[in-house]
Amino acid sequence: MTEAARVILGRILSFAEEPRLAGAGALRLIENGAVLVEGGVIAAIGEAGDIVAQAPAGAALDDFGDKLILPGFIDAHIHYPQTRVIASYGTQLLEWLQKYTFVEEQKLRDPRHAEFVARFFLDELFRQGTTTAAVYCTVHPASVDALFAEAEARGARMIAGKVMMDRNAPETLRDTPQRGYDESKALIQRWRGRGRLGYAITPRFAPTSTDAQLEAAGALAREHPEAYVQTHLCENHAEIALVKELFPWTKTYTEVYQRYGLLGPRTVLGHCIHLEESEVAMLAESGSVAAFCPTSNLFLGSGLFDMRRLQEHAPPVRVALATDVGGGTSYSLLETANEAYKVLQMNGQSWPAAQALYQLTLGNARALGLEDRIGAVSAGFEADLVVLDSRATPAMAHRMEAVDGDLAEELFILMTMGDDRAVAETYVAGRPVKSAIDPRPAKQGESGRHNGL
């Protein structure tokens, strides 16, 4: 789904490189700018007067004044079946999965419930300015169909996959190595090349898959090199001990995935907190991505991510940022970046706001191999955009009165005080989507209530 020609006016901020490496030259800011969108793609950007003059007759005009226009945010690791697991009290990872997560995930075997959750999930992402995500579904193929169908209907770029689990989970959440392979392959064939969708081969994590199932997942990855692989790694000490018990031949958790061909440039590994040196080397040499999930790591008491250690390894480990809802406590990547800043502070590491916003946009696009189409406000890129208001709340507006045109301070205010209220609008393929979401709470059994759908 795409939108007719549209001109979006505001202050355009995008990144050409990583600020940590390129300094001030990494940012591109047009103070009085405009973006021309045609057919869901950015046709031109530049000074407002020039872009308005070249817009086709009848183009829609959205004027956001001095608000910032950035690329849409990208979430590298999130669980859509866990929208009703968020804010579940009092346990750490393994007990939390059994007590809350697996109970909720069983409900998505009902296609109607999966459709309801998928609608809510995409609404919530768009309200937060997130336009692309790497998403875990459940073991049920219907959960994948529901999410992909909803994303396709809205023209959104989403990556998702059926979770593969054949042990250490309730019976209704288990498949078998063969069924996991067959169902995943059928989903790849059904959805590959449709709309803006990408498939992720998704063994949940080593404790819920046998050797045979991980071997089947590796076979899928070899047969479908265009697909992603997503799973979890070294999140929790008890989890790591369980992996070594279940796979007595291995020295490290990461070695399990390496043995079955599940590491590589299209692999995204959630958490990566408690890595041994040999594991850091395996991730670096394979080009795999470590997804930093700060709100989840804090909420479940898992530990503190060590960004510097991964960045300073030679070669460096590729890193992404993610919400990890529902272990994570917020759908907002602004709030997630705020917590990431605090986690890194606890580790004696700094994280400027420009680096954080780079990570949420071009940095995460690079982590997912999508930097040629999303992650920048650039001609020829898909028109996924977010408009941010640094004066969205009274407290933010009050704080901004002390900012004298300093962009770094403004971005830091957005990162530390911003949430969904700071998102003035979200565009997916050039179409405004946040303002089209019905603000009333969704109820089970209701059809989608989105303007234009």
Residue pairs with C-beta under 8 A, 6 or more apart in sequence:
1 40
1 153
1 154
1 155
1 429
1 431
2 39
2 40
2 155
2 429
2 430
2 431
3 37
3 40
3 60
3 383
3 429
3 430
3 431
3 432
4 38
4 58
4 59
4 60
5 36
5 37
5 38
5 43
5 55
5 56
5 58
5 59
5 60
6 36
6 37
6 59
6 60
6 61
6 62
6 430
7 34
7 35
7 36
7 37
7 51
7 52
7 55
7 59
7 60
7 61
7 62
8 34
8 35
8 37
8 62
8 64
8 69
8 385
8 387
8 427
9 33
9 34
9 48
9 52
9 61
9 62
9 63
9 64
9 65
10 33
10 34
10 63
10 64
10 65
10 66
10 67
10 68
10 69
10 387
11 29
11 30
11 31
11 32
11 33
11 66
11 67
11 68
11 69
12 28
12 29
12 30
12 33
12 34
12 35
12 45
12 68
12 69
12 377
13 27
13 28
13 29
13 68
13 69
13 70
13 357
13 377
13 407
14 27
14 28
14 70
14 71
14 361
14 362
14 376
14 377
14 378
15 26
15 27
15 28
15 357
15 358
15 361
15 362
15 363
15 375
15 376
16 22
16 25
16 26
16 27
16 28
16 362
16 376
17 25
17 26
18 26
18 355
18 358
18 362
18 363
19 26
19 27
19 352
19 354
19 355
19 358
20 311
20 355
26 354
26 358
27 354
27 407
28 377
29 407
30 45
30 46
30 47
32 47
32 48
33 45
33 46
33 47
33 48
33 51
33 69
34 45
34 46
34 47
34 48
34 50
34 51
34 52
35 42
35 44
35 45
35 51
35 69
35 377
35 383
35 385
36 42
36 43
36 44
36 45
36 51
36 54
36 55
36 59
37 43
37 383
37 427
37 430
38 56
38 430
39 430
40 155
40 382
40 383
40 429
40 430
40 431
41 380
41 381
41 382
41 383
41 430
42 377
42 378
42 379
42 380
42 381
42 382
42 383
43 379
44 51
44 54
44 379
45 51
45 377
45 378
45 379
52 61
62 425
62 432
64 387
64 424
64 425
67 387
67 388
67 389
67 390
67 424
68 387
68 388
68 390
68 410
68 414
69 377
69 385
69 386
69 387
70 357
70 361
70 377
70 385
70 386
70 387
70 388
71 361
71 362
71 365
71 374
71 375
71 376
71 377
71 381
71 384
71 385
71 386
72 129
72 130
72 131
72 132
72 361
72 374
72 384
72 385
72 386
72 426
72 427
72 428
73 128
73 129
73 130
73 131
73 132
73 333
73 360
73 361
73 364
73 386
74 130
74 131
74 132
74 133
74 360
74 361
74 364
74 365
74 368
74 370
74 374
74 375
75 125
75 130
75 132
75 133
75 134
75 322
75 323
75 333
75 364
76 133
76 134
76 268
76 289
76 291
76 320
76 321
76 322
76 364
76 367
76 368
77 134
77 136
77 230
77 268
77 270
77 291
77 293
77 320
77 322
77 323
77 324
78 133
78 134
78 135
78 136
78 322
78 323
78 324
78 325
78 328
79 85
79 101
79 135
79 136
79 324
79 325
79 326
79 327
80 117
80 118
80 121
80 135
80 136
80 137
80 143
80 147
80 160
81 104
81 105
81 107
81 108
81 117
81 136
81 137
81 138
81 143
82 101
82 104
82 105
82 325
82 326
82 327
83 117
83 120
83 121
83 124
83 325
83 326
84 104
84 117
84 326
85 100
85 101
85 104
85 326
85 327
86 325
86 326
86 328
86 329
87 326
87 329
88 96
88 99
88 100
88 326
91 99
91 100
91 300
92 236
92 238
92 300
92 301
92 302
93 235
93 236
93 238
93 239
93 300
93 302
93 327
94 207
94 236
94 238
94 239
94 242
96 300
96 327
101 326
102 169
102 170
102 173
105 138
105 139
105 163
105 173
106 138
106 170
106 172
106 173
107 113
108 114
108 117
108 137
108 138
108 140
108 142
108 143
108 146
109 138
109 140
109 142
109 143
109 172
110 142
111 142
111 145
111 146
112 445
113 444
114 138
114 140
114 142
114 143
114 145
114 146
114 147
115 146
115 149
115 150
116 442
116 444
116 445
116 446
117 146
118 146
118 147
118 149
118 150
118 151
119 150
119 442
119 448
120 442
121 135
121 147
122 150
122 151
122 154
122 156
123 437
123 442
123 450
124 331
125 131
125 133
125 331
126 426
126 428
126 433
126 434
126 437
127 331
127 420
127 423
127 426
127 434
127 437
128 331
128 332
128 333
128 334
128 419
128 420
128 423
128 426
129 332
129 333
129 334
129 386
129 388
129 420
129 423
129 426
129 434
130 331
130 333
130 426
131 156
131 157
131 374
131 384
131 385
131 386
131 426
131 427
131 428
132 156
132 157
132 158
132 159
132 365
132 368
132 370
132 374
132 384
133 158
133 159
134 159
134 160
134 200
134 228
134 230
134 268
134 322
134 368
135 147
135 158
135 159
135 160
135 161
135 200
136 160
136 161
136 163
136 202
136 204
136 230
137 143
137 144
137 147
137 160
137 161
137 162
137 163
137 202
138 162
138 163
138 173
139 162
139 163
139 164
139 165
139 169
139 173
139 174
139 175
139 180
140 162
141 162
141 183
141 186
141 187
143 162
144 160
144 161
144 162
144 187
144 191
145 187
145 190
147 158
147 160
148 158
148 160
148 191
148 194
148 197
150 448
151 157
151 158
151 160
151 195
151 196
151 197
152 194
152 195
152 196
152 197
153 453
154 428
154 433
154 450
154 453
155 195
155 196
155 428
155 429
155 431
156 195
156 196
156 428
156 429
157 196
157 197
157 198
157 370
157 374
157 382
157 384
158 196
158 197
158 198
159 197
159 198
159 199
159 200
159 228
159 230
159 368
160 197
160 198
160 199
160 200
161 184
161 187
161 199
161 200
161 201
161 202
161 227
161 228
161 230
162 180
162 183
162 184
162 187
162 202
163 173
163 202
163 203
163 204
164 175
164 180
164 184
164 201
164 202
164 203
164 204
164 209
164 213
164 216
164 217
165 173
165 174
165 175
165 180
165 203
165 204
165 208
165 209
165 213
166 174
166 175
166 176
166 177
166 180
166 208
166 209
166 210
166 212
166 213
167 174
167 207
167 208
167 209
167 210
168 207
168 208
169 204
169 208
175 183
176 213
177 210
177 212
177 213
177 215
177 216
178 216
180 203
180 213
180 216
180 217
181 216
181 217
181 219
181 220
184 201
184 202
184 217
184 220
185 220
185 223
185 224
187 199
188 199
188 220
188 224
188 227
191 197
191 199
192 199
192 224
192 226
196 382
196 429
198 226
198 227
198 228
199 224
199 227
199 228
200 227
200 228
200 229
200 230
200 268
201 217
201 220
201 221
201 224
201 227
201 228
201 229
201 230
202 229
202 230
202 231
203 209
203 213
203 214
203 217
203 231
203 262
204 231
204 232
205 231
205 232
205 233
205 239
206 214
206 231
206 243
206 246
206 247
206 253
206 256
206 257
207 239
207 242
207 243
207 246
209 217
211 247
211 260
214 256
214 257
214 259
214 260
214 262
215 260
217 229
217 260
217 262
218 260
218 261
218 262
220 227
221 227
221 229
221 261
221 262
221 264
222 261
225 266
227 266
228 266
228 267
228 268
228 368
229 262
229 264
229 266
229 267
229 268
230 267
230 268
230 269
230 270
231 257
231 262
231 267
231 269
231 270
232 239
232 269
232 270
232 271
233 253
233 254
233 257
233 269
233 270
233 271
233 272
233 275
233 290
234 240
234 253
234 254
234 271
234 272
234 273
234 274
234 275
234 279
235 270
235 271
235 273
235 274
235 297
235 300
235 302
235 303
236 274
236 300
236 302
236 303
237 274
237 303
239 253
240 253
240 274
243 250
243 253
243 256
244 250
244 253
247 256
250 256
250 259
251 278
252 276
252 278
252 279
252 282
253 279
254 263
254 275
254 276
254 278
254 279
254 282
254 283
255 278
255 279
255 282
257 263
257 267
257 269
258 282
258 286
263 282
263 283
263 286
263 288
264 286
264 287
264 288
265 286
265 287
265 288
265 318
265 369
266 369
267 286
267 288
267 289
268 288
268 289
268 291
268 320
268 367
268 368
269 283
269 288
269 289
269 290
269 291
270 291
270 293
270 322
270 324
271 290
271 291
271 293
271 296
271 297
271 302
271 305
271 324
272 283
272 290
272 291
272 292
272 305
272 310
272 317
273 297
273 302
273 303
273 304
273 305
273 306
274 303
275 283
280 309
280 310
280 313
280 317
281 313
282 288
283 290
283 310
283 317
283 318
284 310
284 313
284 314
284 315
284 316
284 317
285 315
287 318
288 317
288 318
289 318
289 319
289 320
289 367
289 368
290 310
290 317
290 318
290 319
290 320
291 319
291 320
291 321
291 322
291 324
291 367
292 305
292 307
292 319
292 320
292 321
292 322
292 340
293 305
293 322
293 323
293 324
293 327
293 328
294 305
294 321
294 336
294 339
294 340
294 342
294 343
295 323
295 324
295 328
295 329
295 330
295 335
295 336
295 339
296 302
296 323
296 324
296 327
296 328
296 329
297 303
297 304
297 305
297 343
298 339
298 343
299 327
299 328
299 329
300 327
304 343
304 346
304 347
305 340
305 343
305 344
305 347
306 347
306 349
307 319
307 344
307 347
307 349
307 351
308 347
308 349
310 316
310 317
310 319
311 317
311 319
318 366
318 367
319 359
319 363
319 367
320 359
320 363
320 364
320 367
320 368
321 333
321 336
321 337
321 340
321 356
321 359
321 360
321 363
321 364
322 328
322 336
323 330
323 331
323 332
323 333
323 336
325 331
328 336
330 336
330 339
330 419
331 420
332 418
332 419
332 420
333 360
334 414
334 415
334 418
334 419
334 422
335 418
335 419
337 353
337 356
337 357
337 359
337 360
337 415
338 415
338 416
338 418
340 351
340 356
341 351
341 356
341 415
341 416
344 350
344 351
345 351
352 408
352 412
353 408
353 411
353 412
353 414
353 415
353 416
354 408
354 411
356 411
356 415
357 411
357 414
357 415
361 375
361 376
362 371
362 375
362 376
363 375
364 375
365 371
365 373
365 374
365 375
365 376
366 375
373 381
373 382
374 381
374 382
374 384
375 381
377 385
382 429
383 427
383 429
383 430
384 427
384 428
384 429
385 426
385 427
386 423
386 425
386 426
386 427
387 423
387 424
387 425
387 426
387 427
388 414
388 418
388 422
388 423
388 424
389 421
389 422
389 423
389 424
390 396
390 400
390 410
390 413
390 414
390 418
390 422
391 397
391 400
392 418
392 421
392 422
392 424
393 417
393 421
393 422
395 417
396 413
396 414
396 417
396 418
396 422
399 413
399 417
400 410
400 413
403 409
403 410
403 413
414 422
423 434
425 432
425 434
425 435
426 432
426 433
426 434
427 433
431 452
433 450
435 451
436 450
436 451
436 452
436 453
437 450
438 449
438 450
440 449
442 449
